[in-house]
Amino acid sequence: MPQLPSGRRMAVGRMHILKPGTQWFACPEGHFWYQTPDLAINAPPFQRDQTVICDFVHAPVPRSVEEMARYINIIEVFSDERIQITGLQLDCAKRPPDWSEADWAAFKEWRDSESIRAFVKESIEMCREQAEANRSSPGFVKLEQASVARDRRREAALGQIMQFGGELARFDGELGDGFEEHEREKAARIFVRLLEIERSLSALLDDPATSFAEGWHAYGLATRLLRKPDAAERAFLESIRLAPFDQSSWLELTRIRGERGNFTGSEVAARRAVELDGKSAPAWSNLAMALLLLDRRDEARDAATRGLAIDEADPVARNVLGLLERGVGPM
């Protein structure tokens, strides 16, 4: 347990990973169960003594130290020995806003130590043991023995969701460009099609067998385009709950929260997107826009510059820098 230069005491934790032999719900072969914060109710960063509501999810057993680091919690230990999860995982790629550069450097050195690598390797074995123990659980699902009809149904649903995703991406671009007076019929056709996609996705998501993260993401896109921001935000949060390490829904959550005026929540989502992939230009540019809307101009400039260093044509980052150059304030 290191003490950082600022006096913070940090630790790593895996108490959220279920112990081998714990009876739980059905899960696929080779998966392990763990608890993760329910992001629809509470989102990091977490404060001291905050009660964090968690949900149970499963994932494939990690195959490497780097992959396992996603599932190891960073914990802060206080002077009275109380502990609090921070909402950070061991693979976090960016310095937390309230940490100094010295804290971050000391943390990274500790993270790379042999003792931490040994801890992570032990955690992989624990997950493997749990996955093996799950085979004797009454709810165990051996994938190759699953119903062929059910597999085909799920495959068909995923195919339909992917088709909807392609249509929604095209509509997003067309609606963003606006319509001329003579294009009223085209706009009306898109609106009708969006309603059809919304109904189809709603039917798929009502069935637990076809309630995929990809479907919730597509439903979020459809409802955002239909100007239903409440439904869109709920959909992206559900997609994140099912696939917390998929960056795409974090990016969309950044956007919808910004459109709703929840700029602080937008920043939280944007920072998580950056943590998941620090080489993503959209993640940095979305963070830049969220920071600009919070009137944190220097931070916004830095984030936009990072985004353009990855993709010099990124439109959002270029827009942020343009607004900053013109001295435009928060909108």
C-alpha positions as CSV (number, residue, x, y, z in Angstrom):
1,M,0.0,0.0,0.0
2,P,1.9,3.1,-1.2
3,Q,1.6,6.6,0.2
4,L,1.7,9.1,-2.6
5,P,3.7,12.4,-2.2
6,S,0.4,14.3,-1.4
7,G,-0.2,11.9,1.5
8,R,-2.9,9.8,-0.2
9,R,-2.8,6.1,0.6
10,M,-3.8,3.9,-2.2
11,A,-4.4,0.2,-2.6
12,V,-5.7,-2.3,-5.1
13,G,-8.7,-4.5,-4.6
14,R,-10.5,-7.5,-6.0
15,M,-13.2,-8.0,-3.4
16,H,-15.8,-7.3,-6.1
17,I,-14.8,-10.5,-7.9
18,L,-16.9,-13.4,-6.7
19,K,-15.1,-16.2,-5.0
20,P,-14.9,-19.6,-6.7
21,G,-17.9,-21.7,-6.0
22,T,-20.3,-18.8,-5.4
23,Q,-23.7,-19.8,-6.8
24,W,-25.0,-17.2,-9.1
25,F,-27.0,-16.7,-12.3
26,A,-26.2,-18.5,-15.6
27,C,-23.2,-17.3,-17.5
28,P,-21.3,-18.6,-20.5
29,E,-18.4,-21.1,-20.2
30,G,-15.1,-19.4,-19.5
31,H,-16.7,-16.3,-17.9
32,F,-16.3,-15.0,-14.3
33,W,-18.7,-12.9,-12.2
34,Y,-17.9,-9.6,-10.6
35,Q,-19.6,-6.5,-9.2
36,T,-19.4,-3.1,-11.0
37,P,-21.0,0.3,-10.2
38,D,-24.4,0.7,-11.7
39,L,-23.7,3.7,-13.9
40,A,-27.4,4.4,-14.3
41,I,-27.5,5.2,-10.6
42,N,-24.0,6.4,-9.7
43,A,-20.9,7.3,-11.7
44,P,-17.3,7.9,-10.7
45,P,-15.4,9.6,-9.3
46,F,-16.7,8.4,-5.9
47,Q,-16.3,10.4,-2.8
48,R,-15.3,9.3,0.7
49,D,-18.1,7.3,2.5
50,Q,-20.3,7.4,-0.6
51,T,-22.6,4.4,-0.9
52,V,-22.0,2.9,-4.4
53,I,-24.8,0.8,-5.8
54,C,-23.4,-2.1,-7.9
55,D,-24.7,-4.6,-10.3
56,F,-23.4,-8.1,-11.1
57,V,-21.9,-8.7,-14.5
58,H,-19.8,-11.4,-16.1
59,A,-16.9,-11.3,-18.6
60,P,-14.4,-13.7,-20.2
61,V,-11.5,-14.7,-18.0
62,P,-8.6,-12.3,-18.8
63,R,-5.6,-13.8,-20.6
64,S,-2.9,-11.3,-19.7
65,V,-1.9,-8.9,-16.9
66,E,-2.8,-6.0,-19.1
67,E,-6.3,-7.3,-19.7
68,M,-6.8,-8.2,-16.0
69,A,-5.9,-4.7,-15.0
70,R,-9.3,-3.5,-16.3
71,Y,-10.9,-5.5,-13.5
72,I,-8.7,-4.4,-10.6
73,N,-10.1,-1.6,-8.5
74,I,-8.0,1.4,-7.2
75,I,-9.0,2.0,-3.6
76,E,-8.2,5.0,-1.3
77,V,-7.4,4.2,2.3
78,F,-8.0,7.0,4.9
79,S,-6.4,7.7,8.2
80,D,-9.1,6.0,10.1
81,E,-8.6,2.9,7.9
82,R,-11.8,3.4,6.1
83,I,-11.6,2.6,2.4
84,Q,-13.5,3.8,-0.7
85,I,-13.4,2.6,-4.3
86,T,-12.4,5.6,-6.5
87,G,-14.1,4.4,-9.7
88,L,-10.7,4.0,-11.2
89,Q,-9.2,0.7,-12.5
90,L,-5.6,-0.3,-12.5
91,D,-5.4,0.3,-16.3
92,C,-6.4,4.0,-16.0
93,A,-4.4,5.9,-18.6
94,K,-4.9,9.5,-17.5
95,R,-4.0,11.3,-14.2
96,P,-7.1,11.9,-12.1
97,P,-8.0,15.6,-12.0
98,D,-7.4,15.9,-8.2
99,W,-4.0,14.1,-8.3
100,S,-0.7,16.0,-8.6
101,E,1.9,15.1,-11.3
102,A,4.1,13.7,-8.5
103,D,1.2,11.5,-7.2
104,W,0.6,10.2,-10.8
105,A,4.3,9.4,-11.3
106,A,4.5,7.6,-8.0
107,F,1.4,5.7,-8.7
108,K,2.6,4.5,-12.1
109,E,5.9,3.4,-10.7
110,W,4.0,1.4,-8.0
111,R,1.6,0.0,-10.7
112,D,4.6,-1.4,-12.7
113,S,6.2,-3.0,-9.6
114,E,6.7,-6.8,-9.4
115,S,4.4,-7.0,-6.4
116,I,1.5,-5.5,-8.3
117,R,2.1,-7.8,-11.3
118,A,2.1,-10.8,-9.0
119,F,-1.2,-9.6,-7.5
120,V,-2.7,-9.3,-10.9
121,K,-1.5,-12.7,-12.0
122,E,-3.1,-14.2,-8.8
123,S,-6.3,-12.4,-9.7
124,I,-6.3,-14.1,-13.2
125,E,-6.0,-17.5,-11.5
126,M,-8.8,-16.6,-9.2
127,C,-11.0,-15.7,-12.2
128,R,-10.1,-19.0,-13.8
129,E,-10.9,-21.0,-10.7
130,Q,-14.3,-19.2,-10.5
131,A,-15.0,-19.9,-14.2
132,E,-14.2,-23.6,-13.6
133,A,-16.3,-23.7,-10.5
134,N,-19.2,-22.1,-12.4
135,R,-19.4,-25.3,-14.5
136,S,-21.0,-27.1,-11.6
137,S,-23.5,-24.3,-11.0
138,P,-27.2,-25.2,-11.8
139,G,-27.3,-22.1,-14.1
140,F,-24.1,-22.9,-16.0
141,V,-24.4,-22.4,-19.8
142,K,-22.1,-24.5,-22.0
143,L,-22.1,-22.5,-25.2
144,E,-21.6,-25.4,-27.6
145,Q,-24.6,-27.1,-26.1
146,A,-26.9,-24.1,-26.3
147,S,-30.1,-24.4,-28.3
148,V,-29.4,-24.1,-32.0
149,A,-32.7,-22.3,-32.5
150,R,-31.8,-19.8,-29.7
151,D,-28.4,-19.2,-31.2
152,R,-29.9,-18.5,-34.6
153,R,-32.5,-16.2,-33.1
154,R,-29.7,-14.2,-31.3
155,E,-27.6,-14.2,-34.5
156,A,-30.6,-12.8,-36.5
157,A,-31.3,-10.2,-33.9
158,L,-27.6,-9.0,-33.9
159,G,-27.7,-8.9,-37.7
160,Q,-30.8,-6.7,-37.6
161,I,-29.3,-4.5,-35.0
162,M,-26.2,-4.0,-37.2
163,Q,-28.4,-3.1,-40.1
164,F,-30.2,-0.5,-38.0
165,G,-26.9,0.8,-36.9
166,G,-25.8,1.5,-40.5
167,E,-29.1,3.2,-41.3
168,L,-28.9,5.3,-38.1
169,A,-25.3,6.4,-38.9
170,R,-26.4,7.6,-42.3
171,F,-29.5,9.4,-40.9
172,D,-27.3,11.1,-38.3
173,G,-25.1,12.6,-41.1
174,E,-28.1,13.6,-43.2
175,L,-30.0,15.2,-40.3
176,G,-26.9,17.0,-39.2
177,D,-26.6,18.7,-42.6
178,G,-30.2,19.9,-42.5
179,F,-32.7,19.9,-45.3
180,E,-33.6,22.4,-48.1
181,E,-37.2,23.4,-48.7
182,H,-37.5,20.9,-51.5
183,E,-36.4,18.0,-49.3
184,R,-39.4,17.9,-47.1
185,E,-40.5,14.5,-48.4
186,K,-37.0,13.1,-47.7
187,A,-37.1,14.4,-44.2
188,A,-40.5,12.9,-43.6
189,R,-39.4,9.5,-44.9
190,I,-36.4,9.5,-42.5
191,F,-38.7,10.4,-39.6
192,V,-41.1,7.6,-40.4
193,R,-38.2,5.1,-40.8
194,L,-36.7,6.3,-37.4
195,L,-40.1,5.5,-35.8
196,E,-40.1,2.0,-37.4
197,I,-36.5,1.3,-36.2
198,E,-37.4,2.6,-32.7
199,R,-40.4,0.1,-32.5
200,S,-38.3,-2.8,-33.8
201,L,-35.5,-2.2,-31.4
202,S,-37.9,-1.8,-28.5
203,A,-39.4,-5.3,-29.3
204,L,-35.9,-6.8,-29.4
205,L,-34.8,-5.2,-26.2
206,D,-37.9,-6.3,-24.3
207,D,-36.8,-9.9,-24.8
208,P,-33.9,-10.9,-22.5
209,A,-32.5,-13.3,-25.1
210,T,-32.0,-10.4,-27.6
211,S,-31.3,-7.5,-25.2
212,F,-27.7,-6.8,-26.3
213,A,-25.5,-3.8,-25.5
214,E,-25.4,-3.1,-29.3
215,G,-29.2,-2.9,-29.4
216,W,-29.3,-0.4,-26.5
217,H,-26.7,1.7,-28.2
218,A,-28.7,1.7,-31.5
219,Y,-31.9,2.5,-29.5
220,G,-30.0,5.4,-28.0
221,L,-29.1,6.7,-31.4
222,A,-32.6,6.3,-32.7
223,T,-34.2,8.1,-29.8
224,R,-31.6,10.9,-29.9
225,L,-32.4,11.5,-33.5
226,L,-36.1,11.5,-32.6
227,R,-35.3,14.2,-30.0
228,K,-36.1,12.0,-27.0
229,P,-33.1,12.8,-24.8
230,D,-34.4,11.1,-21.7
231,A,-34.9,7.8,-23.5
232,A,-31.5,8.2,-25.3
233,E,-29.5,8.7,-22.1
234,R,-31.2,5.7,-20.4
235,A,-30.4,3.6,-23.4
236,F,-26.7,4.6,-23.5
237,L,-26.4,3.9,-19.8
238,E,-27.9,0.5,-20.2
239,S,-25.5,-0.2,-23.1
240,I,-22.6,0.8,-20.8
241,R,-24.0,-1.4,-18.0
242,L,-23.9,-4.4,-20.3
243,A,-20.5,-3.5,-22.0
244,P,-18.7,-1.1,-19.6
245,F,-15.4,-1.2,-21.6
246,D,-16.9,-0.4,-25.0
247,Q,-16.0,3.3,-25.7
248,S,-18.8,4.0,-28.2
249,S,-21.6,4.4,-25.7
250,W,-19.4,6.6,-23.4
251,L,-18.9,8.9,-26.4
252,E,-22.6,9.1,-27.1
253,L,-23.3,9.6,-23.4
254,T,-20.9,12.6,-23.5
255,R,-22.9,14.0,-26.3
256,I,-26.4,13.5,-25.0
257,R,-25.5,14.9,-21.6
258,G,-24.0,18.0,-23.2
259,E,-27.1,18.5,-25.3
260,R,-29.2,18.3,-22.2
261,G,-27.1,20.8,-20.4
262,N,-25.5,18.4,-17.9
263,F,-22.0,19.5,-18.7
264,T,-20.5,18.0,-15.5
265,G,-21.9,14.6,-16.4
266,S,-20.7,15.1,-19.9
267,E,-17.2,15.6,-18.6
268,V,-17.4,12.4,-16.5
269,A,-18.4,10.3,-19.5
270,A,-15.8,11.9,-21.7
271,R,-13.0,11.2,-19.3
272,R,-14.0,7.6,-19.1
273,A,-13.9,7.4,-22.9
274,V,-10.4,8.8,-22.8
275,E,-9.4,6.3,-20.1
276,L,-10.7,3.4,-22.3
277,D,-8.7,4.6,-25.4
278,G,-6.3,7.5,-25.0
279,K,-5.6,7.3,-28.8
280,S,-9.1,8.2,-29.8
281,A,-9.5,11.6,-31.3
282,P,-13.3,11.8,-30.7
283,A,-12.8,11.0,-27.0
284,W,-10.4,13.9,-26.6
285,S,-12.4,16.3,-28.8
286,N,-15.6,15.4,-26.9
287,L,-13.8,16.1,-23.6
288,A,-12.6,19.4,-25.1
289,M,-16.2,20.5,-25.8
290,A,-17.4,19.4,-22.4
291,L,-14.6,21.5,-20.8
292,L,-15.3,24.5,-23.0
293,L,-19.0,24.3,-21.9
294,L,-17.8,24.3,-18.3
295,D,-15.7,27.4,-19.1
296,R,-12.4,25.6,-18.4
297,R,-10.8,27.1,-21.4
298,D,-7.1,26.1,-20.8
299,E,-8.1,22.4,-20.2
300,A,-10.4,22.5,-23.3
301,R,-7.5,23.8,-25.4
302,D,-5.2,21.1,-24.2
303,A,-7.8,18.3,-24.9
304,A,-8.6,19.7,-28.3
305,T,-4.9,19.9,-29.2
306,R,-4.5,16.3,-28.1
307,G,-7.4,15.3,-30.3
308,L,-5.9,17.1,-33.3
309,A,-2.5,15.5,-32.7
310,I,-4.3,12.1,-33.3
311,D,-6.5,13.3,-36.2
312,E,-5.8,16.8,-37.5
313,A,-9.1,16.8,-39.3
314,D,-11.3,16.1,-36.3
315,P,-14.2,18.6,-36.7
316,V,-15.1,18.9,-33.0
317,A,-11.6,19.6,-31.9
318,R,-11.2,22.2,-34.7
319,N,-14.5,23.8,-33.7
320,V,-13.4,24.0,-30.0
321,L,-10.1,25.7,-30.9
322,G,-11.9,28.1,-33.3
323,L,-14.3,29.1,-30.5
324,L,-11.4,29.6,-28.2
325,E,-9.6,31.8,-30.7
326,R,-12.6,33.9,-31.2
327,G,-13.1,34.2,-27.4
328,V,-16.5,32.6,-27.5
329,G,-17.7,31.6,-24.0
330,P,-19.9,28.7,-22.9
331,M,-23.1,28.3,-24.9
